[in-house]
Amino acid sequence: MKTMTCKQLGGACSKEFKANTFEEIEEMSKRHGMEMFQKGDEAHLNAMKKMKQLMTTPDALKEWFASKRKEFDALSKDE
């Protein structure tokens, strides 16, 4: 099990996500983002705008995901 925060994943807060795979972390982060979007959380909405800009360039988005996956892979397992 490894831990990443919302902020580490491009978000706006220190909420922690714990999972065994990057795909699980990614899914948790997406759900959290949708929740914050529905609440109209300003900080998260600003973070989403930055992500939306990445989505306009497929290569940039791929590179971003690759860097986050690499960051996850480099993490030590939780104690």
KAGIFEN-V763266 format. One record per backbone hydrogen bond with DSSP energy under -0.5 kcal/mol. CO is the residue of the C=O (numbers start at 1). NH is the residue of the N-H. Records with the same first field share a line. If there is no record, write none. Layout:
CO=NH / NH
//
This chain:
1=78
2=19
4=17
5=9
6=9 / 11
7=10
13=7
15=6
17=4
19=2
21=25
22=26
23=27
24=28
25=29
26=30
27=31
28=32
29=33
30=34
31=35
32=36
33=37
34=38
35=39
36=40 / 41
37=40
41=45
42=46
43=47
44=48
45=49
46=50
47=51
48=52
49=53
50=54
51=55
52=56
53=56
54=57 / 61
56=58
57=61
58=62
59=63
60=64
61=65
62=66
63=67
64=68
65=69
66=70
67=71
68=72
69=73
70=74
71=75
72=75
//
